[in-house]
Amino acid sequence: MKTLRETILEAKAKGVAVGHFNISNLEGVYAVADAAKELGLPVIIGASEGERDFVGVKEIANVVKTLREERGQAIYLNADHTYSVDRVKEAIDAGFDSAIFDGAQLSMEENINKAKECVAYAKSVGRDVIIEGELGYIGTSSKVFKEIPEGVAITDAMLTNVEDAKKFVAETGVDMLAPAVGNIHGMFAKGMDPALNINRVKEISDAVNLPLVLHGASGNSDQDIQAAIKAGVAVVHVNTELRVAYRTGLEEALKANPDEVAPYKYEKAAKEAMQKVVTEKLKVFNFL
């Protein structure tokens, strides 16, 4: 089976993107895995620090490993938004295929130094592990917002600077970069998120010559996401839309069956609601 690196580089060469979907429970894992399997596409399951604390670092690594081996499915695992070198190491040691060191709120120098340490550790473990860096603040919360959170990059002046991106990649040796290009973690209660700055995506892609990662794609239009992919994005993250689908599906199932007490019965609707979102997004990311 191809490594995650090979899968991402192949997607970039084809002009498509690998879908990355965060999970918080087993229903989420199967929603992502089943959708990707039906479409015959590779997929990345993401688990942030909070999600890993809930499901277990080694536990989720073993679940994904088992699915990959038993199904022969190209399904990979990423340690999403990790804020310390120690926790990046923890995920790598547990068997994750990739990890992002999120030093976006640190000084440029500290972000570079810590990301560089993560890269060095990944190279020392004897298997192919991808390290992603983040430059530019796009928020930290997967919520439904009424207004844009303070500090999130929505104006040109707040986007990731092209020269900064070039310097960051050169000095850290990261394998992928997540820039701030008008994207935001979470989504808005009404309408779509602010438009992505596709020109900045292209400028950064040309400058760093690495696969770019679009975080916070929940709420962005299909057209914007596809334009970003054409401009150099090779991995697209979705989380909030899955969480909303899970809750909506669960609430509807409980309302329809108020006396049901078997979780595997009423949570099936929540899993199916998430799977529908994953299927729709994968089709967008792959221009299907």
ChimeraX commands (.cxc) that place a marker at each C-alpha (Angstrom):
marker #1 position 0.00,0.00,0.00 radius 0.5
marker #1 position 1.17,3.52,-0.76 radius 0.5
marker #1 position 2.46,5.69,2.04 radius 0.5
marker #1 position 0.60,8.86,2.96 radius 0.5
marker #1 position 3.38,10.90,1.36 radius 0.5
marker #1 position 3.01,9.01,-1.91 radius 0.5
marker #1 position -0.75,9.38,-1.77 radius 0.5
marker #1 position -0.60,13.15,-1.23 radius 0.5
marker #1 position 2.01,13.71,-3.93 radius 0.5
marker #1 position -0.05,11.64,-6.34 radius 0.5
marker #1 position -3.15,13.69,-5.54 radius 0.5
marker #1 position -1.23,16.92,-6.09 radius 0.5
marker #1 position 0.05,15.67,-9.45 radius 0.5
marker #1 position -3.50,14.82,-10.49 radius 0.5
marker #1 position -4.83,18.20,-9.41 radius 0.5
marker #1 position -7.08,16.79,-6.69 radius 0.5
marker #1 position -6.89,16.73,-2.88 radius 0.5
marker #1 position -6.97,14.09,-0.16 radius 0.5
marker #1 position -9.84,14.59,2.27 radius 0.5
marker #1 position -9.00,14.93,5.97 radius 0.5
marker #1 position -11.88,14.42,8.41 radius 0.5
marker #1 position -11.69,14.68,12.18 radius 0.5
marker #1 position -13.32,12.14,14.45 radius 0.5
marker #1 position -14.31,12.06,18.11 radius 0.5
marker #1 position -15.75,8.55,18.33 radius 0.5
marker #1 position -16.06,5.20,16.57 radius 0.5
marker #1 position -19.11,6.35,14.63 radius 0.5
marker #1 position -16.96,9.05,13.07 radius 0.5
marker #1 position -14.25,6.57,12.15 radius 0.5
marker #1 position -16.69,4.35,10.28 radius 0.5
marker #1 position -18.44,7.31,8.67 radius 0.5
marker #1 position -15.14,8.44,7.15 radius 0.5
marker #1 position -13.85,4.97,6.31 radius 0.5
marker #1 position -17.09,3.74,4.73 radius 0.5
marker #1 position -17.56,6.85,2.59 radius 0.5
marker #1 position -14.01,6.64,1.25 radius 0.5
marker #1 position -14.30,2.91,0.64 radius 0.5
marker #1 position -17.50,3.30,-1.38 radius 0.5
marker #1 position -15.84,5.91,-3.58 radius 0.5
marker #1 position -12.55,4.02,-3.82 radius 0.5
marker #1 position -10.59,7.03,-2.57 radius 0.5
marker #1 position -7.80,7.48,-0.03 radius 0.5
marker #1 position -8.68,9.41,3.10 radius 0.5
marker #1 position -7.10,10.82,6.24 radius 0.5
marker #1 position -8.66,10.57,9.67 radius 0.5
marker #1 position -7.65,13.43,11.91 radius 0.5
marker #1 position -7.57,13.59,15.69 radius 0.5
marker #1 position -6.69,16.82,17.47 radius 0.5
marker #1 position -5.22,16.92,20.96 radius 0.5
marker #1 position -8.69,17.12,22.49 radius 0.5
marker #1 position -10.02,14.34,20.30 radius 0.5
marker #1 position -7.00,12.17,21.08 radius 0.5
marker #1 position -7.50,12.74,24.79 radius 0.5
marker #1 position -11.08,11.54,24.41 radius 0.5
marker #1 position -10.61,8.47,22.18 radius 0.5
marker #1 position -7.06,7.54,23.25 radius 0.5
marker #1 position -3.86,8.06,21.29 radius 0.5
marker #1 position -2.84,4.40,20.97 radius 0.5
marker #1 position -6.44,3.30,20.71 radius 0.5
marker #1 position -7.29,5.36,17.62 radius 0.5
marker #1 position -3.97,4.42,16.04 radius 0.5
marker #1 position -4.80,0.74,16.43 radius 0.5
marker #1 position -8.36,1.15,15.14 radius 0.5
marker #1 position -7.15,2.84,11.95 radius 0.5
marker #1 position -4.33,0.32,11.54 radius 0.5
marker #1 position -6.81,-2.54,11.83 radius 0.5
marker #1 position -9.19,-1.03,9.28 radius 0.5
marker #1 position -6.33,-0.45,6.86 radius 0.5
marker #1 position -5.08,-4.02,7.16 radius 0.5
marker #1 position -8.43,-5.83,7.19 radius 0.5
marker #1 position -9.97,-3.84,4.36 radius 0.5
marker #1 position -6.84,-3.14,2.35 radius 0.5
marker #1 position -8.05,0.45,2.46 radius 0.5
marker #1 position -5.89,3.54,1.92 radius 0.5
marker #1 position -6.85,5.16,5.22 radius 0.5
marker #1 position -4.32,7.21,7.16 radius 0.5
marker #1 position -4.12,8.91,10.55 radius 0.5
marker #1 position -2.99,12.45,11.35 radius 0.5
marker #1 position -2.31,14.06,14.73 radius 0.5
marker #1 position -4.15,17.29,14.01 radius 0.5
marker #1 position -3.30,20.62,15.70 radius 0.5
marker #1 position -0.64,19.58,18.16 radius 0.5
marker #1 position 0.81,22.37,20.29 radius 0.5
marker #1 position 3.90,20.79,21.82 radius 0.5
marker #1 position 6.83,18.78,20.57 radius 0.5
marker #1 position 6.21,16.12,23.22 radius 0.5
marker #1 position 2.69,15.48,21.98 radius 0.5
marker #1 position 3.91,15.26,18.39 radius 0.5
marker #1 position 6.40,12.63,19.55 radius 0.5
marker #1 position 3.63,10.82,21.44 radius 0.5
marker #1 position 1.53,10.53,18.28 radius 0.5
marker #1 position 4.47,9.40,16.16 radius 0.5
marker #1 position 5.38,6.76,18.73 radius 0.5
marker #1 position 1.77,5.52,18.70 radius 0.5
marker #1 position 1.96,4.95,14.94 radius 0.5
marker #1 position 0.34,8.04,13.40 radius 0.5
marker #1 position 1.21,8.62,9.75 radius 0.5
marker #1 position 1.55,12.37,10.17 radius 0.5
marker #1 position 1.38,15.19,12.69 radius 0.5
marker #1 position 0.98,18.92,12.55 radius 0.5
marker #1 position 2.92,21.09,14.93 radius 0.5
marker #1 position 0.73,24.14,15.34 radius 0.5
marker #1 position 2.95,27.03,16.38 radius 0.5
marker #1 position 0.85,29.66,14.65 radius 0.5
marker #1 position 0.46,31.67,17.84 radius 0.5
marker #1 position 4.16,31.54,18.67 radius 0.5
marker #1 position 6.84,33.89,17.46 radius 0.5
marker #1 position 8.28,33.02,14.05 radius 0.5
marker #1 position 11.56,31.97,15.64 radius 0.5
marker #1 position 9.93,29.69,18.21 radius 0.5
marker #1 position 7.59,28.20,15.64 radius 0.5
marker #1 position 10.56,27.41,13.39 radius 0.5
marker #1 position 12.65,25.90,16.19 radius 0.5
marker #1 position 9.90,23.61,17.48 radius 0.5
marker #1 position 8.72,22.55,14.04 radius 0.5
marker #1 position 12.33,21.75,13.15 radius 0.5
marker #1 position 12.59,19.56,16.26 radius 0.5
marker #1 position 9.46,17.68,15.21 radius 0.5
marker #1 position 10.89,17.09,11.74 radius 0.5
marker #1 position 14.12,15.74,13.20 radius 0.5
marker #1 position 12.24,13.32,15.46 radius 0.5
marker #1 position 10.03,12.09,12.61 radius 0.5
marker #1 position 13.13,11.31,10.54 radius 0.5
marker #1 position 14.66,9.35,13.42 radius 0.5
marker #1 position 11.93,6.73,13.87 radius 0.5
marker #1 position 12.71,4.54,10.87 radius 0.5
marker #1 position 9.44,4.93,8.97 radius 0.5
marker #1 position 7.93,7.60,6.75 radius 0.5
marker #1 position 6.16,10.17,8.93 radius 0.5
marker #1 position 4.95,13.50,7.55 radius 0.5
marker #1 position 5.32,16.69,9.58 radius 0.5
marker #1 position 3.10,19.64,8.75 radius 0.5
marker #1 position 3.72,23.17,9.92 radius 0.5
marker #1 position 1.24,26.01,10.33 radius 0.5
marker #1 position 1.98,29.65,9.66 radius 0.5
marker #1 position -0.67,32.29,10.12 radius 0.5
marker #1 position -3.54,32.26,12.58 radius 0.5
marker #1 position -6.87,30.73,11.51 radius 0.5
marker #1 position -8.40,30.17,14.93 radius 0.5
marker #1 position -8.45,27.09,17.13 radius 0.5
marker #1 position -12.10,26.23,17.74 radius 0.5
marker #1 position -14.49,24.02,15.80 radius 0.5
marker #1 position -17.67,25.97,16.44 radius 0.5
marker #1 position -20.57,27.57,14.63 radius 0.5
marker #1 position -19.87,31.31,14.83 radius 0.5
marker #1 position -22.11,34.36,14.61 radius 0.5
marker #1 position -19.13,36.56,13.72 radius 0.5
marker #1 position -15.47,36.21,12.76 radius 0.5
marker #1 position -13.26,35.49,15.82 radius 0.5
marker #1 position -10.72,38.13,16.73 radius 0.5
marker #1 position -7.29,37.72,15.13 radius 0.5
marker #1 position -8.33,35.36,12.35 radius 0.5
marker #1 position -6.86,36.23,8.95 radius 0.5
marker #1 position -9.52,37.64,6.67 radius 0.5
marker #1 position -7.80,40.71,5.21 radius 0.5
marker #1 position -4.78,40.60,2.90 radius 0.5
marker #1 position -2.59,42.11,5.60 radius 0.5
marker #1 position -3.43,39.25,7.97 radius 0.5
marker #1 position -2.78,36.40,5.53 radius 0.5
marker #1 position 0.36,34.28,5.66 radius 0.5
marker #1 position 3.19,36.27,4.12 radius 0.5
marker #1 position 4.79,34.59,1.10 radius 0.5
marker #1 position 8.37,35.35,2.13 radius 0.5
marker #1 position 7.66,34.19,5.68 radius 0.5
marker #1 position 6.31,30.93,4.28 radius 0.5
marker #1 position 9.41,30.45,2.16 radius 0.5
marker #1 position 11.68,31.09,5.16 radius 0.5
marker #1 position 9.65,28.81,7.43 radius 0.5
marker #1 position 9.76,25.88,5.02 radius 0.5
marker #1 position 13.46,26.31,4.26 radius 0.5
marker #1 position 14.49,26.44,7.91 radius 0.5
marker #1 position 12.20,23.75,9.32 radius 0.5
marker #1 position 12.20,21.13,6.57 radius 0.5
marker #1 position 8.47,20.45,7.05 radius 0.5
marker #1 position 6.78,18.24,4.48 radius 0.5
marker #1 position 3.56,20.26,4.18 radius 0.5
marker #1 position 2.42,23.75,5.09 radius 0.5
marker #1 position -0.92,25.02,6.37 radius 0.5
marker #1 position -1.16,28.76,5.63 radius 0.5
marker #1 position -3.77,31.34,6.55 radius 0.5
marker #1 position -5.46,32.21,3.27 radius 0.5
marker #1 position -8.85,33.47,4.43 radius 0.5
marker #1 position -9.81,30.13,5.97 radius 0.5
marker #1 position -11.16,29.74,9.49 radius 0.5
marker #1 position -11.70,26.89,11.91 radius 0.5
marker #1 position -15.39,26.42,12.50 radius 0.5
marker #1 position -18.16,27.80,10.32 radius 0.5
marker #1 position -20.78,30.51,10.33 radius 0.5
marker #1 position -24.39,30.07,11.33 radius 0.5
marker #1 position -25.63,31.89,8.24 radius 0.5
marker #1 position -24.19,31.45,4.77 radius 0.5
marker #1 position -20.73,30.54,3.65 radius 0.5
marker #1 position -17.41,31.51,5.22 radius 0.5
marker #1 position -15.46,34.49,3.84 radius 0.5
marker #1 position -13.94,33.82,0.42 radius 0.5
marker #1 position -10.53,32.21,0.27 radius 0.5
marker #1 position -7.68,34.22,-1.19 radius 0.5
marker #1 position -6.81,31.97,-4.10 radius 0.5
marker #1 position -4.05,34.27,-5.34 radius 0.5
marker #1 position -2.27,33.93,-2.01 radius 0.5
marker #1 position -2.63,30.15,-2.14 radius 0.5
marker #1 position -0.95,30.14,-5.55 radius 0.5
marker #1 position 1.80,32.53,-4.48 radius 0.5
marker #1 position 2.66,30.44,-1.42 radius 0.5
marker #1 position 2.47,27.19,-3.37 radius 0.5
marker #1 position 4.87,28.49,-6.00 radius 0.5
marker #1 position 7.24,29.84,-3.34 radius 0.5
marker #1 position 7.50,26.75,-1.12 radius 0.5
marker #1 position 6.98,23.98,-3.70 radius 0.5
marker #1 position 5.26,21.75,-1.14 radius 0.5
marker #1 position 1.74,20.36,-0.83 radius 0.5
marker #1 position -0.41,22.91,0.98 radius 0.5
marker #1 position -3.09,22.04,3.51 radius 0.5
marker #1 position -6.39,23.89,3.73 radius 0.5
marker #1 position -7.65,23.87,7.30 radius 0.5
marker #1 position -11.11,24.98,8.35 radius 0.5
marker #1 position -12.84,24.12,5.06 radius 0.5
marker #1 position -16.23,23.65,6.75 radius 0.5
marker #1 position -18.53,26.30,5.35 radius 0.5
marker #1 position -16.37,27.28,2.38 radius 0.5
marker #1 position -18.00,27.04,-1.03 radius 0.5
marker #1 position -17.26,24.12,-3.32 radius 0.5
marker #1 position -16.00,26.59,-5.92 radius 0.5
marker #1 position -13.51,28.18,-3.51 radius 0.5
marker #1 position -12.24,24.82,-2.32 radius 0.5
marker #1 position -11.74,23.54,-5.86 radius 0.5
marker #1 position -10.01,26.76,-6.86 radius 0.5
marker #1 position -7.67,26.37,-3.86 radius 0.5
marker #1 position -6.89,22.81,-4.93 radius 0.5
marker #1 position -6.03,23.98,-8.43 radius 0.5
marker #1 position -3.76,26.61,-6.86 radius 0.5
marker #1 position -1.74,24.11,-4.81 radius 0.5
marker #1 position -3.78,22.66,-1.94 radius 0.5
marker #1 position -3.36,18.87,-1.70 radius 0.5
marker #1 position -5.13,18.12,1.61 radius 0.5
marker #1 position -8.43,19.63,2.78 radius 0.5
marker #1 position -9.62,19.51,6.40 radius 0.5
marker #1 position -13.26,19.24,7.46 radius 0.5
marker #1 position -14.45,18.93,11.04 radius 0.5
marker #1 position -17.24,21.29,12.08 radius 0.5
marker #1 position -19.65,20.14,9.37 radius 0.5
marker #1 position -19.23,16.57,10.59 radius 0.5
marker #1 position -19.92,17.59,14.17 radius 0.5
marker #1 position -23.05,19.45,13.15 radius 0.5
marker #1 position -24.21,16.44,11.09 radius 0.5
marker #1 position -23.58,14.09,14.01 radius 0.5
marker #1 position -25.58,16.18,16.44 radius 0.5
marker #1 position -28.42,16.79,14.00 radius 0.5
marker #1 position -28.65,13.10,13.09 radius 0.5
marker #1 position -28.58,12.07,16.72 radius 0.5
marker #1 position -31.23,14.58,17.77 radius 0.5
marker #1 position -33.54,13.52,14.95 radius 0.5
marker #1 position -33.12,9.83,15.80 radius 0.5
marker #1 position -33.87,10.41,19.48 radius 0.5
marker #1 position -36.88,12.53,18.63 radius 0.5
marker #1 position -38.22,9.85,16.28 radius 0.5
marker #1 position -37.57,7.07,18.80 radius 0.5
marker #1 position -37.91,8.63,22.28 radius 0.5
marker #1 position -38.07,5.27,24.05 radius 0.5
marker #1 position -35.03,3.72,22.35 radius 0.5
marker #1 position -32.13,3.05,24.74 radius 0.5
marker #1 position -29.79,1.00,22.52 radius 0.5
marker #1 position -26.98,3.35,21.39 radius 0.5
marker #1 position -26.14,1.29,18.30 radius 0.5
marker #1 position -29.67,1.89,17.04 radius 0.5
marker #1 position -30.05,5.64,17.48 radius 0.5
marker #1 position -26.41,6.44,16.78 radius 0.5
marker #1 position -26.67,4.77,13.38 radius 0.5
marker #1 position -28.50,7.85,12.09 radius 0.5
marker #1 position -25.69,10.09,13.37 radius 0.5
marker #1 position -23.10,7.95,11.63 radius 0.5
marker #1 position -25.04,8.01,8.38 radius 0.5
marker #1 position -25.42,11.80,8.56 radius 0.5
marker #1 position -21.65,12.19,8.93 radius 0.5
marker #1 position -20.99,9.70,6.14 radius 0.5
marker #1 position -23.18,11.72,3.79 radius 0.5
marker #1 position -21.09,14.83,4.47 radius 0.5
marker #1 position -17.83,12.94,3.92 radius 0.5
marker #1 position -19.10,11.50,0.63 radius 0.5
marker #1 position -20.15,14.93,-0.63 radius 0.5
marker #1 position -16.84,16.51,0.35 radius 0.5
marker #1 position -14.72,13.76,-1.18 radius 0.5
marker #1 position -16.55,14.23,-4.46 radius 0.5
marker #1 position -15.78,17.95,-4.36 radius 0.5
marker #1 position -12.11,17.42,-3.50 radius 0.5
marker #1 position -11.76,14.93,-6.36 radius 0.5
marker #1 position -13.87,16.87,-8.92 radius 0.5
marker #1 position -16.33,13.98,-9.23 radius 0.5
marker link #1:1,2 radius 0.2
marker link #1:2,3 radius 0.2
marker link #1:3,4 radius 0.2
marker link #1:4,5 radius 0.2
marker link #1:5,6 radius 0.2
marker link #1:6,7 radius 0.2
marker link #1:7,8 radius 0.2
marker link #1:8,9 radius 0.2
marker link #1:9,10 radius 0.2
marker link #1:10,11 radius 0.2
marker link #1:11,12 radius 0.2
marker link #1:12,13 radius 0.2
marker link #1:13,14 radius 0.2
marker link #1:14,15 radius 0.2
marker link #1:15,16 radius 0.2
marker link #1:16,17 radius 0.2
marker link #1:17,18 radius 0.2
marker link #1:18,19 radius 0.2
marker link #1:19,20 radius 0.2
marker link #1:20,21 radius 0.2
marker link #1:21,22 radius 0.2
marker link #1:22,23 radius 0.2
marker link #1:23,24 radius 0.2
marker link #1:24,25 radius 0.2
marker link #1:25,26 radius 0.2
marker link #1:26,27 radius 0.2
marker link #1:27,28 radius 0.2
marker link #1:28,29 radius 0.2
marker link #1:29,30 radius 0.2
marker link #1:30,31 radius 0.2
marker link #1:31,32 radius 0.2
marker link #1:32,33 radius 0.2
marker link #1:33,34 radius 0.2
marker link #1:34,35 radius 0.2
marker link #1:35,36 radius 0.2
marker link #1:36,37 radius 0.2
marker link #1:37,38 radius 0.2
marker link #1:38,39 radius 0.2
marker link #1:39,40 radius 0.2
marker link #1:40,41 radius 0.2
marker link #1:41,42 radius 0.2
marker link #1:42,43 radius 0.2
marker link #1:43,44 radius 0.2
marker link #1:44,45 radius 0.2
marker link #1:45,46 radius 0.2
marker link #1:46,47 radius 0.2
marker link #1:47,48 radius 0.2
marker link #1:48,49 radius 0.2
marker link #1:49,50 radius 0.2
marker link #1:50,51 radius 0.2
marker link #1:51,52 radius 0.2
marker link #1:52,53 radius 0.2
marker link #1:53,54 radius 0.2
marker link #1:54,55 radius 0.2
marker link #1:55,56 radius 0.2
marker link #1:56,57 radius 0.2
marker link #1:57,58 radius 0.2
marker link #1:58,59 radius 0.2
marker link #1:59,60 radius 0.2
marker link #1:60,61 radius 0.2
marker link #1:61,62 radius 0.2
marker link #1:62,63 radius 0.2
marker link #1:63,64 radius 0.2
marker link #1:64,65 radius 0.2
marker link #1:65,66 radius 0.2
marker link #1:66,67 radius 0.2
marker link #1:67,68 radius 0.2
marker link #1:68,69 radius 0.2
marker link #1:69,70 radius 0.2
marker link #1:70,71 radius 0.2
marker link #1:71,72 radius 0.2
marker link #1:72,73 radius 0.2
marker link #1:73,74 radius 0.2
marker link #1:74,75 radius 0.2
marker link #1:75,76 radius 0.2
marker link #1:76,77 radius 0.2
marker link #1:77,78 radius 0.2
marker link #1:78,79 radius 0.2
marker link #1:79,80 radius 0.2
marker link #1:80,81 radius 0.2
marker link #1:81,82 radius 0.2
marker link #1:82,83 radius 0.2
marker link #1:83,84 radius 0.2
marker link #1:84,85 radius 0.2
marker link #1:85,86 radius 0.2
marker link #1:86,87 radius 0.2
marker link #1:87,88 radius 0.2
marker link #1:88,89 radius 0.2
marker link #1:89,90 radius 0.2
marker link #1:90,91 radius 0.2
marker link #1:91,92 radius 0.2
marker link #1:92,93 radius 0.2
marker link #1:93,94 radius 0.2
marker link #1:94,95 radius 0.2
marker link #1:95,96 radius 0.2
marker link #1:96,97 radius 0.2
marker link #1:97,98 radius 0.2
marker link #1:98,99 radius 0.2
marker link #1:99,100 radius 0.2
marker link #1:100,101 radius 0.2
marker link #1:101,102 radius 0.2
marker link #1:102,103 radius 0.2
marker link #1:103,104 radius 0.2
marker link #1:104,105 radius 0.2
marker link #1:105,106 radius 0.2
marker link #1:106,107 radius 0.2
marker link #1:107,108 radius 0.2
marker link #1:108,109 radius 0.2
marker link #1:109,110 radius 0.2
marker link #1:110,111 radius 0.2
marker link #1:111,112 radius 0.2
marker link #1:112,113 radius 0.2
marker link #1:113,114 radius 0.2
marker link #1:114,115 radius 0.2
marker link #1:115,116 radius 0.2
marker link #1:116,117 radius 0.2
marker link #1:117,118 radius 0.2
marker link #1:118,119 radius 0.2
marker link #1:119,120 radius 0.2
marker link #1:120,121 radius 0.2
marker link #1:121,122 radius 0.2
marker link #1:122,123 radius 0.2
marker link #1:123,124 radius 0.2
marker link #1:124,125 radius 0.2
marker link #1:125,126 radius 0.2
marker link #1:126,127 radius 0.2
marker link #1:127,128 radius 0.2
marker link #1:128,129 radius 0.2
marker link #1:129,130 radius 0.2
marker link #1:130,131 radius 0.2
marker link #1:131,132 radius 0.2
marker link #1:132,133 radius 0.2
marker link #1:133,134 radius 0.2
marker link #1:134,135 radius 0.2
marker link #1:135,136 radius 0.2
marker link #1:136,137 radius 0.2
marker link #1:137,138 radius 0.2
marker link #1:138,139 radius 0.2
marker link #1:139,140 radius 0.2
marker link #1:140,141 radius 0.2
marker link #1:141,142 radius 0.2
marker link #1:142,143 radius 0.2
marker link #1:143,144 radius 0.2
marker link #1:144,145 radius 0.2
marker link #1:145,146 radius 0.2
marker link #1:146,147 radius 0.2
marker link #1:147,148 radius 0.2
marker link #1:148,149 radius 0.2
marker link #1:149,150 radius 0.2
marker link #1:150,151 radius 0.2
marker link #1:151,152 radius 0.2
marker link #1:152,153 radius 0.2
marker link #1:153,154 radius 0.2
marker link #1:154,155 radius 0.2
marker link #1:155,156 radius 0.2
marker link #1:156,157 radius 0.2
marker link #1:157,158 radius 0.2
marker link #1:158,159 radius 0.2
marker link #1:159,160 radius 0.2
marker link #1:160,161 radius 0.2
marker link #1:161,162 radius 0.2
marker link #1:162,163 radius 0.2
marker link #1:163,164 radius 0.2
marker link #1:164,165 radius 0.2
marker link #1:165,166 radius 0.2
marker link #1:166,167 radius 0.2
marker link #1:167,168 radius 0.2
marker link #1:168,169 radius 0.2
marker link #1:169,170 radius 0.2
marker link #1:170,171 radius 0.2
marker link #1:171,172 radius 0.2
marker link #1:172,173 radius 0.2
marker link #1:173,174 radius 0.2
marker link #1:174,175 radius 0.2
marker link #1:175,176 radius 0.2
marker link #1:176,177 radius 0.2
marker link #1:177,178 radius 0.2
marker link #1:178,179 radius 0.2
marker link #1:179,180 radius 0.2
marker link #1:180,181 radius 0.2
marker link #1:181,182 radius 0.2
marker link #1:182,183 radius 0.2
marker link #1:183,184 radius 0.2
marker link #1:184,185 radius 0.2
marker link #1:185,186 radius 0.2
marker link #1:186,187 radius 0.2
marker link #1:187,188 radius 0.2
marker link #1:188,189 radius 0.2
marker link #1:189,190 radius 0.2
marker link #1:190,191 radius 0.2
marker link #1:191,192 radius 0.2
marker link #1:192,193 radius 0.2
marker link #1:193,194 radius 0.2
marker link #1:194,195 radius 0.2
marker link #1:195,196 radius 0.2
marker link #1:196,197 radius 0.2
marker link #1:197,198 radius 0.2
marker link #1:198,199 radius 0.2
marker link #1:199,200 radius 0.2
marker link #1:200,201 radius 0.2
marker link #1:201,202 radius 0.2
marker link #1:202,203 radius 0.2
marker link #1:203,204 radius 0.2
marker link #1:204,205 radius 0.2
marker link #1:205,206 radius 0.2
marker link #1:206,207 radius 0.2
marker link #1:207,208 radius 0.2
marker link #1:208,209 radius 0.2
marker link #1:209,210 radius 0.2
marker link #1:210,211 radius 0.2
marker link #1:211,212 radius 0.2
marker link #1:212,213 radius 0.2
marker link #1:213,214 radius 0.2
marker link #1:214,215 radius 0.2
marker link #1:215,216 radius 0.2
marker link #1:216,217 radius 0.2
marker link #1:217,218 radius 0.2
marker link #1:218,219 radius 0.2
marker link #1:219,220 radius 0.2
marker link #1:220,221 radius 0.2
marker link #1:221,222 radius 0.2
marker link #1:222,223 radius 0.2
marker link #1:223,224 radius 0.2
marker link #1:224,225 radius 0.2
marker link #1:225,226 radius 0.2
marker link #1:226,227 radius 0.2
marker link #1:227,228 radius 0.2
marker link #1:228,229 radius 0.2
marker link #1:229,230 radius 0.2
marker link #1:230,231 radius 0.2
marker link #1:231,232 radius 0.2
marker link #1:232,233 radius 0.2
marker link #1:233,234 radius 0.2
marker link #1:234,235 radius 0.2
marker link #1:235,236 radius 0.2
marker link #1:236,237 radius 0.2
marker link #1:237,238 radius 0.2
marker link #1:238,239 radius 0.2
marker link #1:239,240 radius 0.2
marker link #1:240,241 radius 0.2
marker link #1:241,242 radius 0.2
marker link #1:242,243 radius 0.2
marker link #1:243,244 radius 0.2
marker link #1:244,245 radius 0.2
marker link #1:245,246 radius 0.2
marker link #1:246,247 radius 0.2
marker link #1:247,248 radius 0.2
marker link #1:248,249 radius 0.2
marker link #1:249,250 radius 0.2
marker link #1:250,251 radius 0.2
marker link #1:251,252 radius 0.2
marker link #1:252,253 radius 0.2
marker link #1:253,254 radius 0.2
marker link #1:254,255 radius 0.2
marker link #1:255,256 radius 0.2
marker link #1:256,257 radius 0.2
marker link #1:257,258 radius 0.2
marker link #1:258,259 radius 0.2
marker link #1:259,260 radius 0.2
marker link #1:260,261 radius 0.2
marker link #1:261,262 radius 0.2
marker link #1:262,263 radius 0.2
marker link #1:263,264 radius 0.2
marker link #1:264,265 radius 0.2
marker link #1:265,266 radius 0.2
marker link #1:266,267 radius 0.2
marker link #1:267,268 radius 0.2
marker link #1:268,269 radius 0.2
marker link #1:269,270 radius 0.2
marker link #1:270,271 radius 0.2
marker link #1:271,272 radius 0.2
marker link #1:272,273 radius 0.2
marker link #1:273,274 radius 0.2
marker link #1:274,275 radius 0.2
marker link #1:275,276 radius 0.2
marker link #1:276,277 radius 0.2
marker link #1:277,278 radius 0.2
marker link #1:278,279 radius 0.2
marker link #1:279,280 radius 0.2
marker link #1:280,281 radius 0.2
marker link #1:281,282 radius 0.2
marker link #1:282,283 radius 0.2
marker link #1:283,284 radius 0.2
marker link #1:284,285 radius 0.2
marker link #1:285,286 radius 0.2
marker link #1:286,287 radius 0.2
marker link #1:287,288 radius 0.2
view
